[in-house]
Amino acid sequence: MIRNRYGSVFLAAWIACALAAPGALGAEDPVREAAALHRAGRVEEARALLEARIAEVPDDIEAHLAYVHLRGAAGEREAVRQEYERLVLKDPSNPAVRLARVVLLGRSQLKSKGFDDLLAENPGFARAWEEYGRSLLEGFQFLAAEEALRRAVELDPERAMARLYLGLVHRARARAGEEEAEMREAHRLDPGSLPVRLELGTTLAYAGHLAEAKGVLEELLRETPEDAEALAMLALVEERLGRKEEAARLRERVHAIDPRLPGKLLYLGIQHRSVPEKQAAKRFLELSIFLDSVHVEAFVQLGLIYRMENDPAGAIPYYEVAGRLDEKNQLAWRNLGMCYRDLGDGEKAELYVRRAVEVDPDYLHGWIDYANILHQRGKYAEAMEAWKRVNEMAPYGWEGYEARRAISYLERGEPVPVQEPQTWRTEEVGGVIQKKSGEPPARPTDGTK
């Protein structure tokens, strides 16, 4: 299908398939028909229809973009990229060809330069601003994406997809009100668009407008009954409406259609951990758990996000579930222990971090945390043994240096003083950084701590 989604469209990461149904976004009828053919698996017919349209109207932007996405989905990305490189040489003034060629460059500096050059020559090219914004959104460059998409909307306020992408920027930045406004406007502009309806349904569901979200998603599923993502969102809505049996039935359908969807959501959640606002990451991981409540890694990752937000109490329930589901998951036990350490409960901290190193005796960072907790609890002899284990495992890195430093104090029954970060002193001889005798391992001489 032309709407060749990567993972999920509905929680700020439906980017790889950004032109999911180009025909549904206000283009000419041949493009819409090609999208329908592609969704039905009639790829060659869709391709032939688009080729005929391009031959008839060489500057049809939507036809060109739909064509390159169709070819890319068929595994022909490099071939079609080379074709468009040649087309640009033959017809350098055709904006549709130039835009399609830039889109095909993938994530690279060449692509950024391609957009810069195209927009410098054609600052009023609304469709190029939209594609540039989509590309930036795909690369998690939300500030720049917002600027480009606002420019696209200013130039062409009637483009539903530009509104949708702008809504996704707001979603990634946890601006619920602005997100809902853009999604509603996108739907007003193109109520027949499949991706717009899915995104609107998602926005409404998370905004608490459950009945309205249910209506939008059910209407969408009447047209695409095998859409696993729409089914997953509808299942979540039914669950929140208290219709648990219906939610369970819908989850079973999701698993039958796309059993890998929980894993895709997990991957997207991990990807979005780097975003300052963690809302999108949490939603991906929570939905993964909703669809597969025994997916241990999703619980571990959710706990990690709460720890990153300095909320150990919020993380503890997720690590507890992960530990129950997989008693051999050392990461769950270690992080559970560290949450209790952050809350000042040394006894539980020691219990759970010890369990992590019992599960995996070669878990280096588990041993480091265990040694520190023992030291903090005044158990110097046990802490010294833990540090000796660290030194055996990593004698040459910073871990070994810290272990030997700690042992030197613990052997005398003294507390280990906290060492402030410092820039290691090094000297460079013949281009090789050498450690002075008696000093810790050499670190970069760029002034980093």
Number of C-alpha atoms within 10 A of each C-alpha: 20 28 22 19 19 15 22 20 22 24 23 26 28 23 21 18 18 22 24 25 24 27 24 24 25 18 14 15 12 17 27 22 18 29 28 20 19 21 17 12 13 14 20 13 14 27 20 13 19 26 16 14 19 18 11 10 12 17 17 19 21 23 28 25 22 26 26 22 27 28 19 18 16 13 11 13 18 13 11 20 21 12 12 22 17 13 15 18 11 10 13 13 11 15 20 21 23 24 24 26 25 23 22 20 16 14 13 9 10 12 18 18 12 19 21 15 13 18 17 11 10 13 14 15 18 23 22 26 27 27 25 26 28 30 23 21 26 18 12 19 15 21 13 14 25 22 13 25 30 21 20 26 20 12 17 16 16 17 20 26 29 28 27 27 30 30 30 31 26 21 23 25 19 16 14 16 13 16 25 23 16 21 28 24 20 28 22 13 19 19 15 15 21 24 26 31 25 25 30 27 29 28 26 23 22 16 14 12 14 21 13 14 25 22 13 20 23 17 14 22 18 10 10 14 12 15 17 22 20 28 24 24 25 27 27 27 26 21 16 14 13 11 13 15 12 15 23 17 11 21 22 17 18 23 16 12 15 14 15 12 21 26 19 17 26 27 18 24 28 19 15 23 19 12 15 11 16 19 19 23 27 23 21 28 28 20 21 26 21 18 25 17 15 16 19 20 21 28 26 25 24 28 28 26 22 19 20 13 14 13 16 22 16 17 24 24 15 21 28 18 17 27 21 13 15 16 14 16 20 24 24 31 28 26 26 31 30 26 27 21 20 15 13 11 13 17 14 16 26 23 16 23 29 24 22 28 22 15 16 16 14 14 17 18 15 27 27 21 23 28 28 21 22 21 20 15 13 14 15 24 14 15 24 24 16 23 26 19 20 25 22 13 16 14 16 12 13 15 18 21 18 18 23 18 16 24 24 14 15 21 12 9 14 13 15 16 9 7 8 6 8 9 13 18 15 17 14 10 8 7 7 8 14 15 16 13 7 6 11 18 17 17 17 12 14 7 9 10 11
